[in-house]
Amino acid sequence: LATVPRHVAVIMDGNRRYGQRSVGDKLKGHAEGGRRLHDCVRWCLDTGVQHLSAFAFSTENWKRTPMEINYLMRLFTTKLEEIKEIA
């Protein structure tokens, strides 16, 4: 990049649909989205982006099953811990 942005924002939308369509498992789609967020953090660090905002859970997500919500919350916690290690 000739000019590095100071702030990048991502909207993590479609991971559930991706998981269902690609491997028949919605939760695996969420896990893949978490891996891609990790890649995005690494890219921001490597290119000098100062701030990253990730929109990963909307009010609509509260309408999902308790099992899926719990899975997402555990995934958020795990991924944040991993990201803290590299940031």
PyMOL commands that set and color helices and strands:
alter all, ss='L'
color gray80, all
select helices_A, chain A and resi 15-23+26-47+59-63+66-86
alter helices_A, ss='H'
color red, helices_A
select strands_A, chain A and resi 7-11+51-55
alter strands_A, ss='S'
color yellow, strands_A
deselect
rebuild
show_as cartoon
